[in-house]
Amino acid sequence: MSETFLYFLWQYQYFTRLALTTTDGDPVQVLHPGFRNFDSGPDFFNARLLIRDVEWGGTVEMHIKTSDWLSHRHQDDRAYDNVILHVVWTDDRLATGRRVDRADGTPLPTIELAPLTDTLLMDRYARLTGSPDAIPCAGQFRSVQPLRLTAMLDKAMLQRLERKAAGVRVLFESTGGDWEETAYQLLATNMGFKINADPMAQLSRTVPLKAILKHRDVLLQVEALLFGTAGMLTEPDEPDEYVTSLLREYRFLAVKYQLADKQVMAHAWKWGRLRPASFPSLRLAQFARLVTKNASLFSLFVGTIQASTLLQALQVSPSDYWQAHYRFGKTTARVVSTLGTTSAENILINTVVPLLAAYAHHRGQPAYIDRAISLLEQLPAEKNRLTEAWDELGLGVRTAFDSQAAIELYNEFCTVKKCLSCQIGAGLIKQTVSG
């Protein structure tokens, strides 16, 4: 038994309410169960009850045992003075010999739910949360009503969008409220594609966008700033005019921008198990071209409605050297130098969409949220083990909106067994109640 289950029972009133009484025998009528409190303090607020024909308004606190009130020391916390009802699974006052009183010394009304709860409901809850499957409701998933499924996907997607937007807002604050710098650093981080996200983020913090834009007309200088600060430039063993030019430019720029002692450590970059097209050297070359081609990344990201236009803007070709190299000094006959379509879609999902959501919050303009959602609906679904698992259950993951919602549902609900906070899981349990 968990308090989460008690919250579920109380919120939806899934217990016998006929002739409902407190543990002291006083008749109770629930006029309104109140609203779930996700912050500190009692579990439900703004509840309305009729106890012995007297109407009460206030908060409701829930525990597994009556004695938990005392062990949690709520009697010493003034935040609990307004509790009008104590809801417990088991009343253990006889076993402990201690009763729970209000601050004025009068007994706190208590309802015991265990004798009032349908055992079928409890069995269904236990079976769902005790499932060994990665997706607890996998065996029952195809019986879920489509409307409930759609509602939960919408909830999961909006939760994911808000969580990612919160991260962008933190980044925005760290830049001193500079949206251009925020877009630049966010893009750099996501061009690391998880495995090299950290060194890319460090690099973008070290080399500010303002420095990049001062040299925007000379791509070689921008590459020198990035490759040099990334710790990737060393004297070539064999003559390499491009590398020599980069080193010459970097030595000057490192002094100008005081970067000489701020290099990213070479070991921070990961190369193993990466395809050549994903090597950090090529990603940096692509990034250099992107930031020099666009005078304002932020305007591009928040001002473009069509996903196809953004994809085209992201799929740039790096400088000539990187048409024949994946790494410095190693010529390759055939190089896939342009950012791939899947990678560009990934950047839209993880850079542009969260940026729009954060900007919507900052400006108080929901239209940017709508634009973020529209971009997701224009993009195909991501392909990974999670989306494949949902597809096998019949979820129908077709767009990036679907895949992002499915990923959030799995990570934030399924893996932590928050079935009662999920409309799918809660619906499966409710079916038992309704017969």
C-alpha positions in Angstrom: 0.0 0.0 0.0 1.2 3.5 -0.8 0.0 7.0 -0.1 -0.2 7.5 -3.9 -3.0 4.9 -4.0 -4.8 6.8 -1.1 -4.6 10.0 -3.1 -6.2 8.2 -6.0 -9.0 6.7 -3.9 -9.7 10.1 -2.3 -9.5 12.2 -5.5 -11.9 10.0 -7.4 -13.9 8.9 -4.3 -13.4 5.2 -5.1 -14.6 3.8 -1.9 -18.0 3.1 -0.3 -19.6 6.4 0.7 -23.0 5.0 1.7 -23.4 5.7 5.5 -19.8 7.1 5.6 -18.6 7.8 9.1 -15.5 8.8 10.9 -13.7 6.2 13.1 -15.6 7.8 16.0 -19.0 7.2 14.3 -19.7 10.7 13.1 -21.6 10.8 9.8 -19.6 12.4 6.9 -20.6 13.7 3.5 -17.9 14.7 1.0 -19.2 17.8 -0.7 -15.8 18.3 -2.5 -12.6 16.2 -2.0 -10.4 19.3 -2.6 -7.5 19.7 -5.0 -4.2 17.8 -4.9 -1.4 19.8 -3.3 2.0 19.0 -4.9 3.9 21.4 -2.7 4.7 21.1 1.1 1.8 20.9 3.5 -1.4 18.9 3.6 -2.2 16.6 0.7 -5.5 18.2 -0.5 -6.7 21.8 -0.2 -10.1 23.6 -0.5 -12.0 20.4 0.5 -15.6 20.8 1.7 -17.2 18.3 4.1 -20.3 17.9 6.1 -19.6 16.3 9.5 -22.5 15.9 11.8 -24.5 18.4 9.8 -21.7 21.0 10.2 -20.0 22.2 7.0 -16.3 22.4 7.1 -13.8 23.9 4.6 -10.1 23.3 4.7 -7.4 20.8 4.0 -7.2 17.0 4.1 -4.1 14.9 5.1 -3.5 11.3 4.2 -1.4 8.6 5.8 -1.1 4.8 5.7 -1.6 4.7 9.5 -3.2 7.1 11.9 -0.1 7.2 14.0 1.9 8.5 11.0 0.5 11.9 11.9 2.4 11.8 15.1 5.5 10.2 13.7 5.7 12.9 11.0 5.2 15.5 13.8 2.4 17.3 12.1 1.0 18.2 15.5 4.0 20.6 15.8 3.6 22.1 12.3 1.2 25.1 12.1 0.7 24.4 8.3 -1.5 21.5 9.5 -3.8 23.5 11.8 -6.4 23.8 9.0 -6.7 20.1 8.4 -10.4 19.2 8.7 -10.1 15.4 8.0 -7.4 12.8 8.4 -7.8 10.0 5.8 -5.9 6.8 6.6 -5.7 3.3 5.2 -5.5 1.7 8.6 -6.6 3.1 12.0 -4.0 1.9 14.5 -5.0 4.1 17.4 -6.1 1.1 19.5 -2.7 -0.6 18.9 -0.7 2.5 19.8 -3.0 3.9 22.4 -2.5 7.4 21.1 -5.1 9.6 19.4 -4.6 12.5 17.0 -5.9 15.9 18.2 -6.2 19.3 16.6 -4.2 22.2 18.0 -7.1 23.1 20.3 -7.1 19.6 21.8 -10.2 18.3 20.1 -10.0 14.9 18.2 -9.2 15.2 14.5 -11.9 13.4 12.5 -10.5 10.3 10.8 -11.8 8.1 8.0 -10.3 4.6 7.5 -10.4 3.5 3.8 -9.3 -0.1 4.0 -12.7 -1.5 5.0 -14.4 0.8 2.4 -12.3 -0.1 -0.6 -13.3 -2.8 -3.2 -10.7 -5.6 -3.1 -10.9 -5.9 -6.9 -9.7 -2.4 -7.2 -6.8 -3.1 -4.9 -5.9 -6.3 -6.9 -5.9 -4.4 -10.1 -3.7 -1.7 -8.7 -1.2 -4.2 -7.2 -1.1 -6.2 -10.5 -0.4 -3.1 -12.5 2.3 -1.6 -10.3 3.8 -5.0 -9.6 4.1 -5.9 -13.3 7.6 -7.0 -14.3 7.1 -5.4 -17.8 9.0 -2.2 -18.6 5.6 -0.8 -19.6 3.4 -2.1 -16.7 0.2 -2.0 -18.7 1.6 -3.8 -21.8 -0.7 -6.8 -21.4 -3.8 -4.6 -21.2 -2.7 -1.8 -23.5 -4.9 -2.7 -26.4 -8.0 -2.4 -24.3 -7.3 1.3 -23.5 -9.9 3.7 -24.9 -8.4 5.8 -27.8 -9.7 9.0 -26.2 -8.0 8.3 -22.9 -4.8 7.4 -24.8 -4.8 10.6 -26.8 -5.4 12.7 -23.6 -2.4 11.0 -21.9 -0.1 11.6 -24.8 -1.1 15.2 -24.9 -0.4 15.5 -21.1 3.0 13.7 -21.5 4.0 15.9 -24.4 3.1 19.1 -22.6 5.0 18.0 -19.5 8.1 17.2 -21.6 7.8 20.5 -23.4 7.6 22.4 -20.1 10.5 20.5 -18.5 12.7 21.2 -21.5 11.6 24.8 -21.6 12.6 25.1 -17.9 16.1 24.0 -18.8 16.3 26.6 -21.6 15.1 29.3 -19.1 18.0 28.4 -16.8 20.4 28.7 -19.7 18.8 32.1 -20.6 19.4 33.4 -17.1 23.0 32.2 -17.2 23.6 34.3 -20.4 22.3 37.4 -18.6 19.0 37.3 -20.5 20.5 37.1 -24.0 18.3 35.1 -26.4 20.9 35.0 -29.2 23.6 33.6 -26.9 21.0 31.1 -25.5 20.2 29.9 -29.0 23.9 29.6 -29.8 24.8 27.6 -26.7 21.7 25.4 -27.0 22.5 24.6 -30.6 26.1 23.8 -29.7 25.1 21.5 -26.9 22.7 19.6 -29.1 25.1 19.3 -32.0 27.1 17.1 -29.6 24.3 14.6 -29.8 24.5 13.4 -26.2 27.8 11.7 -26.4 29.7 15.0 -27.0 27.1 17.4 -25.5 29.1 18.3 -22.5 32.3 19.4 -24.3 30.3 21.2 -26.9 28.4 23.1 -24.2 31.7 23.9 -22.5 33.1 25.2 -25.8 30.1 27.4 -26.5 30.4 28.9 -23.0 34.1 29.6 -23.5 33.8 31.1 -27.0 30.9 33.5 -26.8 28.7 34.2 -29.8 29.8 37.9 -29.8 33.4 36.8 -30.5 32.2 34.5 -33.3 30.1 37.2 -35.0 33.1 39.6 -35.1 34.8 37.2 -37.5 31.6 35.9 -39.2 32.9 37.1 -42.6 36.0 34.9 -42.4 35.0 31.3 -41.8 38.7 30.2 -41.3 38.9 32.5 -38.3 35.7 31.1 -36.8 37.0 27.6 -37.3 40.2 28.5 -35.7 38.4 29.9 -32.6 36.4 26.7 -32.2 38.9 24.0 -33.1 41.7 25.7 -31.1 39.6 26.2 -28.0 38.3 22.7 -28.4 41.9 21.5 -28.0 41.9 19.8 -31.4 44.7 21.7 -33.0 48.2 20.4 -33.0 51.2 20.8 -35.3 50.7 18.4 -38.2 53.2 15.5 -38.7 53.0 16.1 -42.4 52.5 19.4 -44.3 48.9 20.5 -44.0 48.2 24.0 -45.2 44.7 24.1 -43.7 45.8 23.1 -40.2 48.8 25.4 -40.3 46.5 28.3 -41.2 44.1 27.4 -38.4 47.0 27.4 -35.9 48.3 30.7 -37.1 44.8 32.3 -36.7 44.2 30.6 -33.4 47.4 31.9 -31.8 46.4 35.4 -32.6 42.7 35.0 -31.6 43.6 33.2 -28.4 45.6 36.2 -27.2 42.9 38.6 -28.4 40.1 36.9 -26.5 42.2 35.5 -23.6 41.4 31.9 -24.5 44.9 30.3 -24.3 44.3 28.7 -20.9 40.6 27.9 -21.4 40.8 25.0 -23.8 38.5 22.1 -23.5 40.6 19.0 -22.5 41.3 16.8 -25.5 40.1 13.7 -23.5 36.7 15.2 -23.1 35.8 14.5 -26.7 34.5 11.0 -27.4 35.3 9.3 -30.7 34.8 5.6 -30.0 31.8 3.8 -31.4 30.9 6.8 -33.6 30.5 6.7 -37.3 32.9 9.1 -39.1 29.9 11.3 -40.0 29.4 11.9 -36.3 33.0 12.6 -35.4 33.2 15.8 -33.2 35.7 17.4 -35.6 33.1 17.3 -38.5 30.3 18.4 -36.1 32.4 21.4 -35.2 33.0 22.2 -38.9 29.3 22.0 -39.5 28.6 24.2 -36.5 31.1 26.8 -37.6 29.4 27.0 -41.0 25.9 27.3 -39.3 26.9 30.2 -37.0 28.6 32.1 -39.8 25.8 31.6 -42.4 23.1 32.9 -40.1 23.4 36.4 -38.6 20.8 35.5 -36.0 20.2 31.9 -35.1 17.5 33.0 -32.7 15.5 34.8 -35.4 15.9 31.8 -37.6 14.6 29.4 -34.9 11.7 31.4 -33.6 10.7 33.1 -36.8 10.4 30.1 -39.1 7.1 28.2 -39.3 7.9 25.4 -41.7 10.0 22.5 -40.6 11.2 21.9 -44.1 12.7 25.5 -44.2 14.5 24.9 -40.9 15.8 21.5 -42.0 17.2 23.1 -45.2 18.9 25.9 -43.1 20.5 23.3 -40.8 21.8 21.0 -43.5 24.8 23.2 -44.5 28.0 22.0 -46.1 31.2 22.8 -44.1 34.3 24.3 -45.6 36.2 22.6 -48.5 38.7 20.8 -46.2 35.9 18.9 -44.6 34.6 17.7 -48.0 37.6 15.3 -47.9 38.3 14.8 -44.2 36.6 13.5 -41.1 39.6 14.2 -38.9 42.6 16.5 -39.3 45.3 15.1 -41.5 43.4 12.0 -42.7 42.1 12.4 -46.3 39.0 10.3 -47.2 37.8 9.6 -50.7 34.1 9.9 -49.9 32.9 12.1 -47.0 29.3 12.7 -46.0 30.0 16.2 -44.8 26.5 17.7 -44.7 24.4 17.3 -41.5 22.1 14.3 -42.2 18.3 14.7 -42.3 17.8 12.6 -39.1 20.4 14.7 -37.3 18.8 17.9 -38.5 15.4 16.7 -37.3 16.9 15.9 -33.9 18.2 19.4 -33.6 14.7 20.8 -34.4 13.2 18.6 -31.7 15.8 19.3 -29.0 16.9 22.9 -29.8 14.2 24.8 -31.7 11.1 23.3 -30.0 12.3 23.9 -26.4 13.6 27.3 -27.4 10.1 28.3 -28.7 8.5 26.9 -25.5 10.8 28.9 -23.3 10.3 32.0 -25.3 6.5 31.6 -25.1 6.8 31.5 -21.3 9.1 34.5 -21.3 6.9 36.6 -23.5 3.6 35.3 -22.2 2.6 34.4 -25.8 1.1 30.8 -26.1 1.3 31.2 -29.9 5.0 30.1 -29.7 3.9 26.9 -27.9 1.5 26.3 -30.8 4.3 26.8 -33.2 6.6 24.3 -31.3 3.8 21.7 -31.4 3.2 22.4 -35.1 6.9 21.7 -35.8 6.8 18.4 -34.0 3.7 17.4 -36.0 5.5 18.2 -39.2 8.4 15.9 -38.4 8.5 12.1 -38.6 8.7 10.1 -35.5 12.1 9.3 -34.0 13.2 5.7 -34.3 14.7 4.1 -31.2 14.0 1.2 -28.9 11.4 3.0 -26.9 9.3 4.1 -29.9 9.6 0.6 -31.3 8.3 -0.8 -28.1 5.3 1.4 -28.2 4.7 0.6 -31.8 4.6 -3.1 -31.0 1.8 -2.3 -28.5 -0.2 -0.5 -31.2 0.4 3.0 -30.0 0.8 4.3 -33.6 3.9 6.5 -33.3 3.8 8.6 -36.5 5.1 12.0 -35.8 7.7 13.6 -33.6 4.9 14.8 -31.4 3.9 11.1 -30.9 7.5 9.9 -30.3 8.3 12.7 -27.8 5.1 12.0 -25.9 5.9 8.2 -25.9 9.4 8.8 -24.6 8.1 11.0 -21.8 5.4 8.5 -21.0 7.9 5.7 -20.7 10.6 7.7 -18.8 8.5 9.7 -16.4 5.5 7.4 -15.8 6.2 3.7 -16.8 9.7 3.3 -15.4 8.8 4.9 -12.0 5.5 3.1 -11.9 3.5 6.3 -11.7 0.5 4.4 -13.1 -2.0 6.4 -11.0 -0.7 9.7 -12.4 -1.2 8.3 -15.9 -4.6 8.4 -17.4 -4.0 5.1 -19.1 -3.1 3.3 -15.8 -5.8 5.1 -13.9 -8.3 4.2 -16.6 -7.5 0.5 -16.4 -8.0 0.6 -12.7 -11.3 2.5 -13.0 -12.6 -0.2 -15.4 -12.6 -2.6 -12.5 -14.7 -0.2 -10.4 -17.3 0.3 -13.1 -17.5 -3.4 -13.6 
